[in-house]
Amino acid sequence: MRIKIITPFISLVVLLGVSFQKFQNKPVLYIIGDSTVQNGSGKGADSLWGWGSFMDLFINTDKIEIQNHARGGRSSRTFLTDGRWDSIMKTIKKGDYVLMQFGHNDGGELADTLRARGTIKGIGEESKDIYNPIRKVNETVYTYGYYKKCDLRKFIK
């Protein structure tokens, strides 16, 4: 009698374990960027949307998990300095993907008290040392091209 009860229970535990293992092996598509990718909560509150909110309509989420880490107001610079990339690095694994879109917010001021998210115009190695009044730290700001080149290398690596 006891075997009749234990056998289905063990089968259920094994089945759940195999299912959980399959879930763990599913690759992740990390989406990063600014408000054009995710605006507001990403759920359409106040009619705020970004294209990243609709990726599940085009990608089979049974085969890949989608995580939208984009945030409105971020630039290539502030996505890094806010620690958003560091949080992804804690969970990303071999076989995952990163889809990024930046540029919309990179043209602002370098050290204003409202956003301090801008980058220097150009694609070279130029930099400028500033005091960031929002983060209350000294910061070296680079060109948009520098961030793109370094971000791409960092994100790819």
Salt bridges, closest charged atoms under 4 A:
ASP82 OD2 - ARG74 NE 2.77
ASP96 OD1 - LYS93 NZ 2.98
GLU125 OE2 - LYS149 NZ 2.39
GLU139 OE2 - ARG77 NE 2.82
GLU139 OE1 - ARG135 NH1 3.30
